[in-house]
Amino acid sequence: MSNSILEKNIASPETPGSKFFPPFAADDELNAKADRWISHYPEDQKRSAVLMLLHDVQHKFGYISAESIDWVAGKLDIEPIKVVEVVTFYPGLRQSAPGKFHIRVCRTLSCAMAGSYELMDKLCELTKIDRSQATHENPIAVSPCGNYSIEFAECLASCGTGPVCLVNDDFHEAIPAEKANELLAKYPSNS
C-alpha cells in the first residue's frame, strides 16, 4: 500500500539517536506554553504561532515527529500539511532524531577557505558517521551509536574565526581538522 504525500512528508524515521529523546507526549507544561503563544494572536490568526510551537516541541523532544505535527495542527485548528510546510521550509527544524551531540559545521566561504570541509571529514571519520545518508530533505547524518550527528550549516556568523561549529548550543571557533579530537573530547559518548 502506497503512502500519501502527506504521510511521506510527516514520517519520522528512527535513527540511532532516537534512544536519547523521549517519545512525543503533550504534557501540561507543553500545552500551557502553546496556549501562551497562541494567546498572542487574534483567534483568526492563531496559526501564526506555528513556528513557536514547533521550536518548543523540538527543544523538548529533539525533533518534530509525525505525532507532534498532528498535535500542533490540532492546537492551531489547521490541517497537518500546513504545519509540514513550515517544518520542511526551515532547515533548523528536524524530522528525525539527531545524535545526543548534534554538530553543525559552517560551510560558507570564509569557513570553507579556513578548512570547514576538512573538519567535517575528520569529524565524520572519528565518529564513524557516513554522510552519504544525508540528503537535501534530511541533511543530518547520525553515528551508528547515536551519540553524534552532523550537518553543514550556513553562516554561523563568525567569519573571521573559522572554521566554526556548534555542538548542540555550544559555539566553537577556530577548529581546524587537527583539533577535531580535542573538540569531541568535550562531548564524550559516555556522558
N, C-alpha and C positions, 0 to 999 in steps of 0.2 A: 504494500500500500504506500503510495507516494504522499509525502508531507506537503502541506500547503506552503506557499511562500512565507506566510506569517510564521508558521511552525518552524520553518528552517531558520528564520531570522531571529527567533527568540530562544533557540536551542542554546543550552549552556553545557557544552561538552565537559566531561570530567577531565581533570588534569592531575598530575601528581601533587600539585599544590592544594587541591581540594581538601585534603585532610587537615589543613591549618585554619580552615574557615568554617564557621557554623552554618548549617542549612538555614535558608531564609525562613523567618517566622516573625511576623509583625507583632511585637510586644507593645505594652502600654507606652513605653518611652518613645518608640519609633512613631506610633500613632499620634502621640501628643506633639512631637516635633513636626510631623507632617501637617497636623491641624494648625499649628502656629504659622508655618509657611503659607498655607492656603489662606489663612485669615488676612494676609497682607494684600489680597487681591479681591476685586469685586466678584460676586458669585458667578457671573457670566464669563469671567476671565481667570478662574482659578487654575486652569491648565498652565498658566504662566509659572506656576510653582514646580513644574515637572523637573527642571534641572536641579533644584534644591533637594527635592525628594530623592532623586537618583544619587546625588552626592552623599546624602545621609545613608542610603542603602549600601552604597559601595564602601563607605567608611566603616560601617558596622560589619558587613558580610564579605568584604574583599572584592566583590564583583556583582554585576547585575544579572541575576538569574531569571529564568522564564517566570518563576513564581513571583519574583519581585516586580517584574514588568506588569503582570496581571494586577498585583496589589496597587501599584502606582496608578494604573489606569482606572481601577475602581475608586481610589481616593479622589481622583480628579474628574470622574464621570466622563471619561473619554475612551475611545477604542484602543486596545493594546498597540495597534500599528502606529498610533500617534506617539506613543512612548518609544517604540522601537526606532522611529525616525530620529528621535533625539539621541538615543543610545548609539546608533550606528553613525551619527554625524560627528560626534565629539570623540576624538581619539583618546582622551583621558578616561573614558568610560569603558570598562571591561565586561565582556560577557562570559568569561571563563576565569576560573581561579588562577591568580598568579602564584608565584612561589612565596614562601614565608618572607623572603627578602627580595623585593622587586627592584631591579636595576634598570634605570633609564639613562642611556648614553647619548649625549648630544652629538648630532651628526651635521650640523650646519657648517658652513665653510671654515670659519675660524677654528672650530674644534677638529674638523676633518683634517685641516692642514697641520694641526698640533698632534694628531695621532689617534683620533677617536675610533677610527675603523680598526686600527691595530689593537686598541684597548678592548673593543668589542670582541675581536677574535680571541684574545688572550683570556678574557672573562669566560667566554664560551668553552674554551679548552679546559680551563681549571674547574668549571662547574659541570662539565660533560653535557652542556646544552647543545642540541642540534638545531641551529637556526633555520634549517630547511623546512621545519614545521611551521614557521611563521609565514603568514600571508597578509595581504593588504587588509582583509577583513578582520584578521586576528594576528596582529603583529607581535604578540608575546610568545616567547618560547620558554618552556619550563624544564628545569633539570629533572632527570629521572627520579631523584629522591624527593623532589618537590620543595626543597629548601630555597632554591633560587629561580628567578625568572628574569628575563632580559628583553629589552626592546630599545630601538632607537627613538630618540625624542628630537623634536625640532626646537632649536634655540632655548637653552636653559639660562640665558641672559647673563653670561659671564665670559664674553668673547675673549677678553684679554688674559684669561687664566686657564685656557683649555689644555687638554681635553677635560671636560667636566661631566659629572654624572650625579644622579640622585639614587640613593638606596633607600627605599621607602620614602620618607620625607627628609632624609639627611642629605645635605648638599656637599659634594666633594669637588675641589678644584685641583688643577694641575696633576692629573692622574695619568701618566703615560703607561703604556702596556707593562713596562718593567715594575710598576707599583701595584699591579692587579692583585698579586698575592697578599700584599700588605692591606689593601682595601678589603678583600674578602675576610681577612683575619679579624676584622672588626665585627663581622657578622657570621660567627661560627655556626655551622649547621646543627650543632647540638644544643644551641641556646633557645 
